[in-house]
Amino acid sequence: MPKSKRDYYEVLGLAKGASDAELKTAYRKLAMKHHPDRNPDNNKDSEVKFKEVKEAYETLTDPNKRAAYDQYGHAGVDPSMGGFGGGGGGFADAFGDIFGDIFGQGGGGRQAGPQVYKGADLRYNMDITLEEAAEGYTTQIRVPSWSNCKPCHGSGAEPGSKAERCTTCDGHGQVRVQQGFFSMQQTCPKCRGTGEYIPKPCKTCHGSGKHKEQKTLEIKIPAGIDDGMRVRSVGNGEPGVNGGPAGDLYVEVRVKAHKVFERDGSDLHVQMPISFAIATIGGDIEVPTLSGRVEFPIPEGTQTGKTFRLRNKGIKGLRSAIVGDLFVHVIVETPVKLTDEQKGLLQKFDESLKSGGGKHNPHQKGWFDGVKTFFS
């Protein structure tokens, strides 16, 4: 035995009286750390350490070999029984546990029986109005549903025949695949994890045992929902495999554009045209809201682009107790298609404004003063 070979307990970083659980935990950690595929820049050194860890684990997990090793050290065990490819499944089981932890299979190589899978989720796109989004409402939709095939009563086999135990995996739903010194379990390619094989599939359902149809669901759209949000209907997706749970149905909401309002979270915005006269002398106007019209005073001298805020006239958020606001953006509308009489009156009005100097048009006067300064 080479003098350079380290003590097996030292290799695993454990004391001599370590339990089987401690051996497995240490091995799994070190095997993942030194695996050559995880250390491509130092592949050769990692392979040596990986083999050393594996040899120590296989020896110490064999009760007979461990007893001999504890008493006589390396001289008490035959190295030919602990190399790659040997052993009574200890490496395959432990390595299977590693892959089980990685892929969430829990138990890895020791797992037996058909694999259970959750059914696929489904998505349903629903268009709603801004009013429906603000108030919430209940509606009905038609979605795919699956029931047992009537001719085969859900067995998937042609009437008069039945499913048989899969001969490839012996009914376990999984097969062990050996690739070099790796031993992994995969879903059986013949029965696809069910553990059974149907020699004569039902002609109606083609062996699935299910029949696709339509069903009506009641969907509640909560008040305050916004564009792009989803409502989840548990268990109304596709059925699971091998008795697994059904998937879920996700109703994705699309809020249609509104003719008057534009939504920004819980707030609403509206473009409000007002007459030249109202903008000049002020007055009350009617402003639309989702709950009806309200009167709002416009102060005299209001310029186009001015924004007014009406508190609590927006939308109550989905997860908030606060109601948003309504922002009114004023647009002063220029009169069009005037009669000769109206044009004459406006000309006289404009002349009267000019006679008053710049006090009637402060923005215009300031602009012209700036231009004069620029050119001078």
C-alpha positions as CSV (number, residue, x, y, z in Angstrom):
1,M,0.0,0.0,0.0
2,P,1.5,3.4,-1.0
3,K,2.6,5.4,2.0
4,S,1.1,8.5,0.5
5,K,-2.5,7.2,0.7
6,R,-4.4,9.3,3.3
7,D,-6.5,8.0,6.1
8,Y,-10.1,7.5,4.9
9,Y,-11.6,9.4,7.8
10,E,-9.2,12.3,7.1
11,V,-10.2,12.3,3.5
12,L,-13.9,12.8,4.5
13,G,-13.0,15.2,7.3
14,L,-14.7,13.0,10.0
15,A,-13.8,11.4,13.2
16,K,-13.3,7.6,13.4
17,G,-16.7,7.0,15.0
18,A,-18.7,9.0,12.4
19,S,-22.3,7.7,11.7
20,D,-23.5,6.6,8.3
21,A,-25.5,9.8,8.0
22,E,-22.4,11.8,8.6
23,L,-20.5,9.7,6.1
24,K,-23.1,10.3,3.4
25,T,-23.3,14.1,4.1
26,A,-19.5,14.5,3.9
27,Y,-19.3,12.4,0.8
28,R,-22.0,14.3,-1.0
29,K,-20.4,17.6,-0.2
30,L,-16.9,16.6,-1.2
31,A,-18.1,14.8,-4.4
32,M,-19.9,17.9,-5.6
33,K,-16.8,20.0,-4.7
34,H,-14.2,17.9,-6.5
35,H,-16.3,16.6,-9.4
36,P,-14.2,17.0,-12.6
37,D,-17.2,18.6,-14.5
38,R,-17.4,21.3,-11.9
39,N,-13.6,22.0,-12.1
40,P,-12.8,22.2,-15.8
41,D,-9.7,24.4,-15.2
42,N,-8.2,21.8,-12.8
43,N,-9.7,18.6,-14.2
44,K,-6.9,16.1,-13.5
45,D,-6.3,17.2,-9.9
46,S,-10.1,17.2,-9.3
47,E,-10.4,13.7,-10.7
48,V,-7.7,12.3,-8.3
49,K,-9.5,13.9,-5.3
50,F,-12.9,12.7,-6.5
51,K,-11.6,9.1,-6.7
52,E,-10.0,9.4,-3.3
53,V,-13.3,10.6,-1.7
54,K,-15.3,8.0,-3.5
55,E,-12.9,5.2,-2.4
56,A,-13.0,6.3,1.2
57,Y,-16.8,6.5,1.2
58,E,-17.4,3.1,-0.4
59,T,-15.0,1.5,2.1
60,L,-16.4,3.1,5.2
61,T,-20.1,2.5,4.2
62,D,-19.4,-1.3,3.9
63,P,-19.7,-2.7,7.4
64,N,-17.2,-5.5,6.8
65,K,-14.7,-3.3,5.1
66,R,-15.0,-0.6,7.8
67,A,-14.5,-3.1,10.6
68,A,-11.3,-4.4,8.9
69,Y,-10.1,-0.8,8.1
70,D,-10.7,0.4,11.7
71,Q,-8.6,-2.5,13.0
72,Y,-5.8,-2.8,10.4
73,G,-5.9,0.4,8.4
74,H,-5.3,0.2,4.6
75,A,-3.7,-3.2,5.0
76,G,-7.0,-4.6,6.2
77,V,-8.9,-3.9,3.0
78,D,-8.5,-5.1,-0.5
79,P,-8.1,-2.0,-2.8
80,S,-9.5,-3.9,-5.7
81,M,-12.9,-4.0,-4.0
82,G,-13.0,-0.2,-3.5
83,G,-12.1,1.2,-7.0
84,F,-14.3,2.6,-9.7
85,G,-16.9,0.1,-11.0
86,G,-16.9,-2.0,-7.8
87,G,-18.9,-2.0,-4.6
88,G,-22.4,-3.1,-3.9
89,G,-24.2,0.0,-5.1
90,G,-23.0,2.4,-2.4
91,F,-21.5,4.8,-5.0
92,A,-24.5,4.6,-7.3
93,D,-26.9,5.2,-4.5
94,A,-25.0,8.1,-3.0
95,F,-24.3,9.7,-6.3
96,G,-28.0,9.3,-7.2
97,D,-28.8,11.2,-4.0
98,I,-26.6,14.0,-5.2
99,F,-28.4,14.3,-8.5
100,G,-31.7,13.9,-6.7
101,D,-30.8,17.0,-4.6
102,I,-29.7,18.9,-7.7
103,F,-32.9,18.3,-9.6
104,G,-35.3,18.1,-6.7
105,Q,-36.2,14.4,-7.1
106,G,-35.6,13.6,-3.4
107,G,-34.1,10.2,-3.0
108,G,-32.4,10.0,-6.4
109,G,-31.1,6.5,-7.2
110,R,-33.2,4.8,-4.6
111,Q,-36.5,6.2,-5.8
112,A,-38.8,3.6,-7.2
113,G,-42.3,3.6,-8.7
114,P,-43.9,5.8,-11.3
115,Q,-43.0,9.5,-11.4
116,V,-45.7,11.9,-10.5
117,Y,-45.9,15.2,-12.3
118,K,-48.1,18.3,-11.9
119,G,-50.2,19.2,-15.0
120,A,-49.3,22.1,-17.2
121,D,-50.7,25.6,-16.4
122,L,-53.1,27.3,-18.8
123,R,-53.5,30.9,-19.7
124,Y,-56.6,32.8,-20.7
125,N,-56.5,36.4,-22.0
126,M,-59.5,38.5,-20.9
127,D,-60.2,42.0,-22.2
128,I,-62.1,44.3,-19.8
129,T,-63.1,47.9,-19.7
130,L,-61.7,50.6,-17.3
131,E,-65.0,50.7,-15.5
132,E,-64.9,46.9,-14.9
133,A,-61.3,47.1,-13.7
134,A,-62.2,49.9,-11.3
135,E,-65.3,48.3,-9.8
136,G,-64.6,44.6,-10.2
137,Y,-67.1,42.1,-11.6
138,T,-67.8,38.4,-11.9
139,T,-68.0,36.7,-15.3
140,Q,-68.0,33.3,-16.9
141,I,-65.5,31.8,-19.3
142,R,-65.2,28.6,-21.3
143,V,-62.0,26.7,-20.9
144,P,-60.6,23.2,-21.8
145,S,-61.5,20.4,-19.5
146,W,-60.6,16.7,-19.3
147,S,-62.8,13.8,-18.3
148,N,-62.3,10.0,-18.3
149,C,-62.7,8.4,-21.7
150,K,-66.0,6.6,-21.7
151,P,-65.1,3.6,-23.9
152,C,-62.1,2.6,-21.8
153,H,-63.3,4.1,-18.5
154,G,-60.1,6.1,-18.2
155,S,-57.7,3.1,-18.4
156,G,-56.3,4.0,-21.8
157,A,-56.6,0.4,-23.0
158,E,-58.9,-0.9,-25.7
159,P,-62.1,-2.4,-24.2
160,G,-61.4,-6.1,-23.5
161,S,-57.7,-5.5,-22.8
162,K,-55.7,-4.0,-20.0
163,A,-52.4,-2.3,-19.2
164,E,-49.5,-4.6,-18.4
165,R,-46.4,-4.2,-16.2
166,C,-43.7,-2.5,-18.2
167,T,-40.9,-5.1,-18.9
168,T,-38.3,-2.4,-19.5
169,C,-38.4,-0.9,-16.0
170,D,-40.3,-3.8,-14.2
171,G,-43.0,-1.4,-13.3
172,H,-40.8,1.1,-11.5
173,G,-41.2,3.8,-14.1
174,Q,-37.4,4.4,-14.1
175,V,-34.4,2.7,-15.5
176,R,-30.8,2.9,-14.4
177,V,-28.3,4.2,-17.0
178,Q,-24.6,3.5,-16.7
179,Q,-22.2,6.0,-18.3
180,G,-18.6,5.1,-17.4
181,F,-18.5,5.3,-13.6
182,F,-21.7,7.3,-13.4
183,S,-24.9,5.5,-12.5
184,M,-28.1,7.6,-13.0
185,Q,-31.8,6.9,-13.1
186,Q,-34.0,8.2,-15.9
187,T,-37.7,8.0,-16.8
188,C,-38.4,4.8,-18.6
189,P,-38.6,5.5,-22.3
190,K,-41.2,2.8,-23.0
191,C,-43.8,3.6,-20.4
192,R,-42.8,7.2,-19.8
193,G,-42.7,6.8,-16.1
194,T,-46.1,5.2,-15.6
195,G,-44.7,1.7,-14.9
196,E,-47.3,0.2,-17.2
197,Y,-47.4,-0.4,-20.9
198,I,-50.6,-0.5,-23.0
199,P,-50.2,-3.1,-25.8
200,K,-53.6,-2.1,-27.3
201,P,-54.4,1.6,-26.8
202,C,-58.0,2.8,-26.8
203,K,-58.9,4.0,-30.3
204,T,-61.0,6.8,-28.9
205,C,-58.4,8.5,-26.6
206,H,-55.3,6.9,-28.1
207,G,-54.2,5.5,-24.7
208,S,-54.4,8.7,-22.7
209,G,-57.5,7.7,-20.8
210,K,-58.8,11.3,-21.0
211,H,-61.3,13.0,-23.2
212,K,-61.0,16.8,-23.9
213,E,-64.1,18.9,-23.6
214,Q,-65.2,22.4,-22.5
215,K,-66.4,23.6,-19.1
216,T,-67.7,26.9,-17.8
217,L,-65.8,28.6,-14.9
218,E,-66.9,31.6,-12.9
219,I,-64.1,34.1,-12.6
220,K,-64.1,37.0,-10.1
221,I,-62.2,40.1,-11.3
222,P,-61.2,42.1,-8.2
223,A,-61.8,45.8,-8.0
224,G,-58.7,47.9,-8.8
225,I,-57.0,45.3,-11.0
226,D,-54.6,46.8,-13.6
227,D,-53.5,45.9,-17.1
228,G,-51.2,42.9,-17.2
229,M,-52.2,41.5,-13.8
230,R,-53.4,37.8,-13.5
231,V,-56.1,36.0,-11.6
232,R,-55.2,32.5,-10.6
233,S,-57.8,29.7,-10.7
234,V,-56.3,26.7,-8.8
235,G,-56.6,23.3,-10.3
236,N,-58.2,24.3,-13.5
237,G,-55.2,23.6,-15.8
238,E,-54.2,20.4,-17.5
239,P,-54.5,17.2,-15.5
240,G,-51.4,15.7,-13.8
241,V,-49.5,12.7,-14.8
242,N,-49.7,9.4,-12.8
243,G,-52.1,10.9,-10.3
244,G,-50.2,14.2,-9.9
245,P,-52.1,17.4,-9.2
246,A,-53.7,19.4,-12.0
247,G,-52.1,22.6,-13.1
248,D,-53.6,26.1,-12.6
249,L,-55.5,28.5,-14.9
250,Y,-54.1,32.0,-15.1
251,V,-56.5,34.7,-16.4
252,E,-54.4,37.5,-17.8
253,V,-56.3,40.8,-17.7
254,R,-56.0,43.4,-20.5
255,V,-57.7,46.7,-19.8
256,K,-58.9,48.3,-23.0
257,A,-58.1,51.9,-23.8
258,H,-60.7,54.4,-22.7
259,K,-62.2,57.1,-24.8
260,V,-62.0,59.7,-22.1
261,F,-59.6,58.7,-19.3
262,E,-56.0,57.5,-19.2
263,R,-55.0,55.4,-16.2
264,D,-51.7,55.7,-14.3
265,G,-51.8,53.3,-11.4
266,S,-54.6,54.5,-9.1
267,D,-54.7,58.0,-10.8
268,L,-56.7,59.0,-13.8
269,H,-56.0,61.8,-16.3
270,V,-58.4,63.6,-18.6
271,Q,-57.9,66.2,-21.3
272,M,-60.6,68.9,-20.7
273,P,-61.3,71.4,-23.5
274,I,-62.7,74.8,-22.3
275,S,-63.9,77.8,-24.2
276,F,-61.9,81.0,-24.7
277,A,-64.4,82.9,-22.7
278,I,-64.4,80.5,-19.6
279,A,-60.6,80.5,-19.7
280,T,-60.6,84.3,-19.7
281,I,-63.3,85.3,-17.2
282,G,-63.5,82.0,-15.3
283,G,-66.6,79.9,-14.5
284,D,-67.9,76.5,-13.6
285,I,-67.5,73.5,-15.9
286,E,-68.6,69.9,-15.7
287,V,-65.8,67.4,-15.4
288,P,-66.4,63.7,-16.1
289,T,-65.4,61.0,-13.5
290,L,-65.9,57.3,-13.4
291,S,-68.8,57.9,-10.9
292,G,-70.5,60.6,-12.9
293,R,-70.0,64.3,-13.6
294,V,-68.9,66.9,-11.1
295,E,-68.8,70.7,-11.2
296,F,-65.4,72.3,-11.0
297,P,-64.6,76.1,-10.9
298,I,-62.1,77.4,-13.5
299,P,-60.4,80.6,-12.3
300,E,-60.1,83.6,-14.6
301,G,-57.0,83.8,-16.7
302,T,-56.5,80.1,-17.0
303,Q,-53.9,79.2,-19.6
304,T,-53.9,76.1,-21.8
305,G,-52.0,73.2,-20.3
306,K,-53.0,74.1,-16.7
307,T,-53.6,71.0,-14.6
308,F,-56.1,70.7,-11.8
309,R,-56.3,67.9,-9.3
310,L,-59.5,66.4,-8.1
311,R,-58.8,64.3,-5.0
312,N,-60.2,60.8,-4.5
313,K,-61.8,60.8,-8.0
314,G,-59.4,58.1,-9.4
315,I,-59.4,54.4,-8.7
316,K,-58.9,52.4,-5.5
317,G,-55.8,50.2,-5.9
318,L,-56.0,46.4,-5.8
319,R,-53.9,46.2,-2.7
320,S,-54.5,49.7,-1.3
321,A,-57.2,51.4,0.8
322,I,-56.4,54.8,-0.8
323,V,-58.4,56.1,-3.8
324,G,-56.3,57.8,-6.5
325,D,-56.9,61.3,-7.9
326,L,-58.2,62.7,-11.2
327,F,-55.9,65.1,-13.0
328,V,-57.7,67.5,-15.3
329,H,-55.5,68.9,-18.1
330,V,-57.1,72.1,-19.5
331,I,-57.0,72.8,-23.2
332,V,-58.2,76.3,-24.2
333,E,-60.1,75.8,-27.4
334,T,-59.7,78.4,-30.2
335,P,-63.0,79.3,-31.8
336,V,-63.5,78.2,-35.5
337,K,-65.9,79.0,-38.3
338,L,-66.8,82.4,-37.0
339,T,-69.3,84.6,-38.7
340,D,-68.4,88.1,-39.9
341,E,-70.1,89.6,-36.9
342,Q,-68.1,87.4,-34.5
343,K,-64.9,88.2,-36.3
344,G,-65.6,91.9,-36.0
345,L,-66.3,91.7,-32.3
346,L,-63.1,89.8,-31.8
347,Q,-61.1,92.4,-33.7
348,K,-62.6,95.2,-31.5
349,F,-61.9,93.1,-28.4
350,D,-58.3,92.6,-29.5
351,E,-57.8,96.3,-30.1
352,S,-59.2,97.1,-26.7
353,L,-56.6,94.6,-25.2
354,K,-53.8,96.3,-27.1
355,S,-54.8,99.7,-25.8
356,G,-54.3,98.4,-22.3
357,G,-50.7,97.8,-22.8
358,G,-49.1,94.5,-21.7
359,K,-51.1,94.0,-18.6
360,H,-53.7,91.8,-20.5
361,N,-51.1,89.6,-22.2
362,P,-48.2,89.2,-19.7
363,H,-46.8,86.1,-21.4
364,Q,-46.8,87.7,-24.8
365,K,-45.2,90.9,-23.5
366,G,-42.5,89.0,-21.7
367,W,-41.8,86.9,-24.9
368,F,-41.4,90.0,-27.1
369,D,-39.2,91.7,-24.6
370,G,-36.9,88.7,-24.7
371,V,-36.8,88.7,-28.5
372,K,-35.8,92.4,-28.5
373,T,-33.0,91.7,-26.0
374,F,-31.8,88.8,-28.1
375,F,-31.5,90.8,-31.3
376,S,-30.0,93.8,-29.7
